[in-house]
Amino acid sequence: MSLSIKNKLLLYSLCISLIPIAIISTVYYMNAKSYKKKEILNSLTAIVTSKKTHIESFIDAKRGRIVDFGSDGFIRDNLEMINQRDGQSDAVCRLNNHLKVNKKSLDQSIVEIMVVDLRGEIVASTCGSLLGKNISGEDIFSDALTKDYGKTFVSRFYTLSDMENKCIFISAPLYSRSDKEKLGIIINAYDLNVLGGIMADHPGMGETGEIILGQQRENKVVFLNSLRYTSSAPLSFATPLNSSGVENMKLALEGKSGTIRTRDYRNVSVVSAYQYIPQLNWGLVAKIDESEAFASLKMIGFVAFCTAGLSSVIVIIFGILFTMSVSKPISKLKEAADRFRSGNLQHRIETICGDELGDLAESFNIMAHDLCEETGKLNESLLKHEEINLQLKQANKAKTRFLSSMSHELRTPLNGILGFSDLLSGQFFGELNDKQLTYANQINESGKHLLDLINDMLDITKIDSGKVELELVDIPIEKVLQTSVNMINKQYIIDGLIKKNRITTRINVDPKLSVIRADERKFKQIMLNLLSNAVKYSPNGSEVLINVIKIKNSCVRFEVSDSGIGIGKVAIDKIFDEFHQIDRVRDEQLGGTGIGLALTRRLVELHGGEIGVESEIEKGSTFWFNIPLTETGMQESKNMKRNKFMTSNVCDEQVVLTVVDGSK
């Protein structure tokens, strides 16, 4: 379905305008989305880095605290006395009191302080129930005992028996002041909730933001702080390390840092940043729900959509106005053109604008004025032509009557001449001498030549007047070709030409071809004319070749080749015209009339085919013609030729002379 110029202009203007708007809006939204994502990820990374620094600072401060306690001379002296069993009970009392009064009061976050001898036995503690307990199997003792002076050990979170809370233990070795001999260790215990304040504070993370600490125990992740969306206490909530809900924590525990969009322990999509705390073997994750993190993108998208929509509405309005301003004068031009086409050349276009369309309208008006004048002149000329045509038709009828009468008048005495010349040549009325017999034969040959000329002329005029109809049948190709060759041989054997020149004929037919649909009598007439010329103009001992091939599954090509005198390029252009003879003297000697090839061309074209010749002087000639394989193809070919003829002769006047065969 074709679009009107108005719709095309509207479509093009909208495309030119709306496509950039759509592209700009999309690019704006994608850039805003990308910027927002980077902003959120950078914010989470900054938060998790800040928390990591805070935790490390907290642990470093507690390490400094235990180192300070380990350098206390009072603690070391009393532990040395306890180890030597010298005033042990008094030393224990003094040490317990010192820890409670002078040390624990220095740091409110300390839950318990313990002093352990080299055997792993707690000899002093702020918790009386722990006195005498042996912890030599715990890492807070064994690992701390291997440390040098001023070094510390930080344990994982767990609970010692007789202690109520889960704690993290920081321990350091104790050395004597005199010979720096290792005396034991000192341990500070900090409640797990000491990190709660650090982890619970998460400014800038919205309503769903959360910071999580975790550590690996075997194949599970244990969370060290209270989770926002569960009621589980710290260290009581664990999940398999390979589960999708702790992918970010798993990456952190592997010692990696970065950001990731994943699902959390609730199976909710989140945006998170993660880092590893190497000195504690902890993973730290800061996360926020995607729905909250990217909520502002919906507003950005809405704004972009509204902006694009409003721009589109404005563009559409301007597009419609622009289209109307351009299409309206064009519509008027079309209306005027339709009126001109219908014959109303008096119509004029009102000039409505001063641009190119206005100039075009003015040109239309000038053209209409000129056409009016030219039409008047043409009408006068047509009247004259009609008078001339009437005279030509009358002359044509007169010529037709004349040729009809002449053909009858010529054939009637000619038949008598041929009959009597045959009787004379046959010596039915007595013997003739050689001279008389020669004259009688010449009369007979001249009469036959004249009769052939009249018959050919009659055939041409019948074809040109459209009075010839084809009787199409399936013709065996090889059989009809052989029959044509035999007829030529018989004719020229009688004339002595083939016997004299020893001319042979060879037939080559494409094995894929067996029959062709054509008028058998007229097909033979075509072949006889071409074979007759080939034999007449072939030299002594030569061969005439008939070649039949199939072309593009649409038609059959017949070629008749000889090795005769050939035809010049100038003569080839006129070879198929009536009464055209290449060598008039030679043609008259061989009995040529100049009509045979013209008749052959008309017979081929009557079958919807075409004919041509390829030749060189002294190298022979190849006459060829094509005939469609089917009646449909034959009719289509004739229609194409008729249309081409009508197009090329649209202004030609033709006079058709009809000659009636008066002998029939």
N, C-alpha and C positions, 0 to 999 in steps of 0.2 A: 504494500500500500504506500503510494507516494505522498509526501507531506507537502502542504502548501508553503509558499514563500514566507507567509506570516508565521506558521508553526516552525519552519526551519530557523528563521531569525530568532524566534523566541527560544528555541532549543539551544542554538549555538550561544546566544548571549547568556543564557542561564548556565550552560556548561562552563563558559569562560569565566563567569563570576563565582558560581557556587563551588566549583572544584577547588580553586585557591582557598576559598573560605573553609571548606572541609579539611584541606591539607593543613592550613595554618592552625585551625582549631585542634586538629589531631596532634600536630607537632607540639603545640602549646601544652596540651593535656599530658602528652607523653613526657615532655621535659619537666613539667611540674611534678608528675608522678615520680620520675627518676630523682629529682631534687629532694622530694619529700622522703623517699626511701633512704637516700644517702643521709639526710638530716637525722632521721630516726636511728639509723644504724650507728652514725657517729655519736649521737647522744647516748645510746646504750653502751657503746664502747667506752665513752668518757666516764659513765657511771660505774661500769664494772672495773675500770682502771682505778677510779677513785676509791672504790670499796676494797680493792686488792691492796692499795697503798695504806688504807686505814687499818686493815687487818694486820698487814705486815708491821706497821708502826706499833699497833697494840701488842703484838707478840714480841717485837723487839724491846718494847718497854718492860714487859714482864720478864724477858730474858735478863735485862739489866737489873731488874729487881732481885732475881734469884742469885745473880752474880754478887750483888751487894750483900745479900744475906750470907753468902758463902765466904765473904771476906771478913765477917764479924768475928773479932778475936774472942769475944765472950763465948760465942757458940763453939768455936773450935777448941778453946781451952777446956770447957766443960765436957765436950765429947771426948777429948783426949783422956780426961780423968775417968770418964765412964768406961772407956776402953781398957784402962789400966786397973779398973775395979778399986780405985782409990777414992773413997768418999762417994761411992756411986749414987746412993739414994739422995744425998744432998745435991749432988750435981744434976740429977734428973729433975728434982724439984725446981732448982734455980733455972734450969734450961727451959722447962715447960712454962714457967712464969714469964721468962724473958720473951719467949715466942708469942705468948698471948698479949702481953702488955706492950712490949717495945717493937715487935715486928708486925704482928697482924694488924695493929692499929694504923700502920703506915699505908695500907692498901685495902680499902673496903671491899674490893672484888675478890680478895683471897678467901677461900672457904676453909682450907686447912693448911697448916705448916707442919712438916714432919722432918725429923732428923733420924737418919738410918745409919747403923754402924756397918762395918765391913762384912758382917755375917748376913746382912739384909734384914736385921731386926730393928723395928721402930723403937728407938730408945727415948724419944721426946716427941710430943705432938700437942697441938692445940685441941685435939679430940682425944679424951682419955680412953675411949674404947679402942683406939688403935694401938695403944702402948703394948709392946711385946709381940705385935703381929710381925710375921716374917714375910717379906715381899721379895726375897732373893730371886724368885722366878719371874718377876715382872720386868718388862723392858725399861720402866722408869728407874729401876735400880741398876740392872746389868749394863744398859747402854750408857747411863750417866757415869758409872764407875770407871768407864774406859776413857772418859774425857779428861783433858788437861785442865789445869787451873784456869779459871775464867771462862771455860766453855760450858755450854748448856745442852740439855736434851729436852725436846718437846714431844710429848706422847700424843697418841690419838685420844679421842673422847671415850672414856669408859668409866665404870664404877668399881671402886674397891669395896670389899666386904666391910660392913659396919659404917659405910658412908651412904647417906640418903640420895645424894644427887650424882648425876653423871658429870664427870669433870674432865678437864684437860690438865695434865700434870707437866710442870716444868721443873726439871731437876738439874743440880750442879754438884760437882765433887767438893769435899771439904779436906783441906790440907792443914797439917800442924804449922804453927808459926815459927817453930825453931828449925826443924830439919826438912820442912816441906813434905813430910810423909803423909800419904793419903790416909784420912781418918774415917771417911764415910761419905754420905751424900745428904743434901738438904733438898726438900721437895716442897713446892708451892702448888696447891690444888685450886683451880678456878672453875666455878660453876659454868656449865654449858650455856646458860642463859646470859653469860657475860657478853656473848656475841650478838645476843638478840637485839640489843639497842642499835648496834652497828647495822645489822641486816634489815631491821624493821624500818629504818629511815631510808626512804627511796623517793626523794623529791624529783618532780619532772617526769614521773613514770605513769601518771594518770591513775585511773581507778583499777586497772587490771595489772599494773606493773608489779614485779616481784623479783627479789634477789635471793638466790639459793646457793648455799654451800653444800658440797658433797664430798664424800671420800669413798674409795673402793674397798670393799671387803669381799674377798674371793671373787665371785662372778656377779656381784650385786653392787648397786650404788646406794649408799646410805646417806640420807639428807641430815645435815648437822644442825639445821635451824628449823623452826616451825614454818610449815607451809601455809600459804594464805588460804588455800581452798580445801584443806583437810584439817581434821581435828587431831591428827596424830602428833604426838610429842616428838621433840628432836631425837634422832637416832632410832626411832621406832618405825619409821616409814622407809622401806627399801624396795627396790625394783630391779629386775634383771638388767645387766649392763647392756645387753643387745636389744632391748625393747625400744620401739620407735619413740616413746615418750621421754627418753633421756639421751637422745642423740647429741644434743649440745653439751651435756655434762660429760658424756663419754669422750668427746673430742677434747674437752678441757683436761680430763684426767689423763689423756694421752700426751699431755704437755703442749697442746696446741692453743692458739689464740685466734679469734676471728669472730665473724657474724654468720648467722644462718637463719633461714626461715624453715621452721619444722613444727612438730607437735609436741606439747608438753605432757606432763604426767596425767593431765585430764583428757588427753587426746584432742586438745584445742589447738588450732593453728596460731603460732606465735612468731614474733620476730625477736631474736635473742642475740646477745653478745656473750662470749665466754673467754675465760683466761685461766691459766694454771698458776697455783701458788706453790712453787717448788720446795720451799723450806718446810712446808707442812704437808705436802702431797695432797692438797685439796684442789677441788675444782670449784670455780666461781662462775655463776651464770646470772645475767640480768635479762629479763624477758618482759614482753608486753603483748597482749592479744593483738593479732592482725586487725581485727575488726575495729579496735580502738585506735591502733597506730595509724591506720590508713583511712580513718573516718573523714578526715579533712579532704581526702581525695574525692569523695563523693560530692562535696561542696564545690571543689575545683571543677569536677566534671560537669556539675549542674550549671555552674557559671559559664563554662566553655560552651555547653550545649545551648544555653539561653542566648549567649552572644552570637553564636553561629546561626541560631534560629532567627533572631532579630535581623541580623545582617542579610540572611537569605530572604526574609520577607521584603526588606527594603530593595534588595537586588531584583526580586521578582517583579515588584511594582515598577521599578525603573525599566526593567526588561520589557514589560508589557507596553509601557509608554513608548519606549524606543521602537519596539516592533511595529506598533500602530503607526508611528510617524513615518516609518520606512515602507511598510506594506500597503498603507492606504493609497499613496500615489501609484504604487506598482499595480494594485488592484484596478485602479482607474485605467492604467495603461493596458492591462489585460482586457478589460471590458471594451475599450476602444478597439483593440486588435480583433476581438471577436466580432464587433460590428463591421470592421473593415472586411473581415473574412466572409461575412454573410452578404457583403455587397453594398453596405451603407457607407459609401466613401464620403458622404456629406457630413458625417459626424466629426466633431472637433473636441479635443481634450482641453479642459480648463487648466491652465497653468497655476498650480497651487503652491509652488515653492521655487526658490531661485537657485537651487543647487543642480547637480548633474541630472537628477530625475526631472527637474523642470526643463532642462535643455533637451532631454530625451522626449518629453511630451511635445515640445515645440517641433522637434524633428519628425515626430509622428504626424503632426498637423501638416507640415510641409510635404511629407511623403504622401499623405492622403490627397492633398491638392494636386500634386504631380500625377498621382495615379488616376485622378479624375480626368485630367487632360489626356493622359496616355490611353485610358479606357475609351474615351471618345474617338481618338485616332484609330484604335484597334477595331472598334465597332465599324467604322467606315471601311477599314481594310478588310474586315470579315465579309462585309456585304459584297465587296469586289471579288473576294476569293470564292464566295458562294456562287456568284455568276460564272466565274472561271470553272469551278468544279462542275457546275451543271453542264457547261459546254464540253468539259472533258468526259463526263459520263456519257453524254450523247455520242461523242467521238468514239469512246470505248465500245459502246453498243454497236456502232457502225462497223468498227474494226472486227468485233466478234462475229457479226453476221457475215462480214467479208471473208474472214478466215474459214468460217464454217462452210461457206459456199465454195471457196477455193479448194479446201481440202477434199470436198466431194468431187469437184470438177477435175482436180488433179489426179486423184486416185482412180477415178473411173477410166479415163483413157490410159493411165499408166498400167493398170491391170491388163488392159488389152494389149499394150505394147509388150509387156512381159510374157503374156501368153503366146503371142505370135512369134516373139524372139525365141522362146523355148522350142516352138514347132520348127522354126527355121534351123536353129542349132541342132535339133534332133534329126534334120533332113527328112521330115515326114512328107514334104511336098517335092521330093526329088533331091538328088545329090547337088552339093554346092562345091565350088572350087575353094582352094585355101583362102583366097582373099575374101570371098563372100562369107565363108565360115568365120573368119576373124572378125569381120564387121558385125555379123550376127551376135557373136559372143560379146563384143564391146557394147552393143545395144542392150543386151541382157544384163551385163554387169552395171552399166550406167543406170538402168532402170531400177535394179535392186538397190543401188546406192541412194538413188533419189527416194525410193520407198522407205528405206531405213531412216533417211533424214526426216521425212514426213512423219513417220511413226514416232521417232524420238521427240520431235517438236510437239506432237499431240500428247505424248506422255508428260512432258515438262509443263505444258499448259494445264493439263488435268491436275497435276500435283499442285501447281501454284494457285489454281482456283479452288482447291480443297475438295475436289470430286473423287479423290482416290482414297479408298479405305483398305487397311491391311487385314489380311486373313491370317492371323497368328496361329501357328501350330508348332509343336516340338519337332525340330528338324535334326536328324542325325548328322553331326558335323562332317565326319569323314566321308559319309556316303554322298552328301550333297556336293562336297568339294570334288570328289572323284568324278561325279556325274558332270560337273562343270568342266573339269579337265578333259573328259572324254568328248564332250560337245565341241570344245575348242580344237582338240586334236582332229576330230572328224571334219570340222569345217576347213581347217588349214591343210589337212592331208588332201582334201579335194582341191584346194587352191595350190597345193604343191609346196607350201612354205615350210612346214615342219620337215617334210621329207628332204627338202633341199638343204635346209640349214641344220638339220639333225638336232633340234631343240628338245630337251627333256624337261619334265616337270616332276618336282619332289614335294611331298606333303608332310609336314611335321605338326602334330596336334598334341597339346598338353594332355597327358594321360588322365588328369582329373576332369577333363571336359569330354562330354559325350553328346549332349544335345544343346541346341539353342532355340529360343522361342522367337520366330520371325515369320514373315510372309515368304513361303518357299519360292514362288515364281520370281518375286522381286529380288530375293537374296541371290538367286541364280543369275538374274540380270546384272546385279552388282559385280559378281565374280566374273561373269563372262566379259564384261567391259574391261575390268582390270587385267584379266588373263589375256584378252585379245591384244591390248596395248603392249603387255610384257612380251608376248610372242612376236608381234610385228617388229618391235624395236630391238630384239635380242640378236647378237651376232651369231655366226656359224659355230655350231658345237657347244653352245652355252646351255645353261640350266636356269629354269624358272623355279623359285622356291616359294612355297606357301607355308607360312608359319602361323600357328594359332596358339595364343597364350591367354591366361586368365589374369585380370588386373584388379587387385584389391577386393576380390569377392563381389565386385559390382558390375563388371562388364567383361566382354570377350574382345580381344584385339586380333584382327586378321591382317596379315602382312603378305604382300605379293612383291617379291624382289626379283629384279633382273640385272643383267650386266651389260645393258645396252648403252646408247649414246649419252644418256644422262640429261638433266635439265638444269639450265642456268638459274641463278638466284632471282634474277628479274622475272623470268618466265614462271617461276613457281608461284608467285603472288597472283597470277592470272590463269593458272592452269585449269581451274575449275569453272571459269567463266564460259558462257555460251559462245560458240563459234570462234573460240581462241585456238589457234594452231601455232605450235612452236616453230616448225619448219613447214611452211605451206606447200612447197614443192614436194617434199618427201611425204607429207601427210596425204597429199592428193594421189601420189603414186601408190601408197599403201591403203588407200581407201578411207582415210580419216575424214570425219565430218565436222569436228570441233564441238560436237554436242554430247558425246558419250560420257566424258568425265563430269560435265555439268549435270546430266541426268543421274549419274552415279551418286553425286553429292546429294541431290534431292532425295534419292531413294534411301540413302543412309540416314539423313536427317529425319525422314519420315518414320524411321525406326527409333528415333530419339538418340541417334549416335552422332559421331563426328568423323571426318575424313581428313587426311593430310598426306604429304609426300616428303620424303627425304632423298635428296639426290645431289650428285656431283657430275660435272661434265666428264664424259669418257669413263666413268666408274659405275654407271648403272643407277637405277632408281628403286626405291622401296615405297610403294603405295600402301597405306594402312587405313583401317577404319575400325571404330569401336561400336559395339552394339550392347546395350544393357541386357543383363541376364534375365530380368523380370519385366513384366508389363508395367508394374508400378514404377520401377526405375526408368523405363522407357518414357512413361507419361511425364514424370518429374523432369526429365532431361528436356523433353519437348517444351514444357512450360517455361523452363529457364531460358531456353533459346528464344521463345516467343516474347518473354518479358524483355530480354536483352535487345531484341530486334525493335520492339515497340519503343523502348527507351532511346535507342540511338536514332530512330526515325520518327520522333514524335511530331515533327513539323513537316515531314516529307509527304508529298502527294504521290500516290501510286496508281498506276493504270494497269489493270489485269486484263489480258486478252484471253478469252476463252475460245479454244478451237475444238470444234465438234468433229469427231471421226465419222465422216459421212458414209463410210463403208459398212457401218454396223447398224 
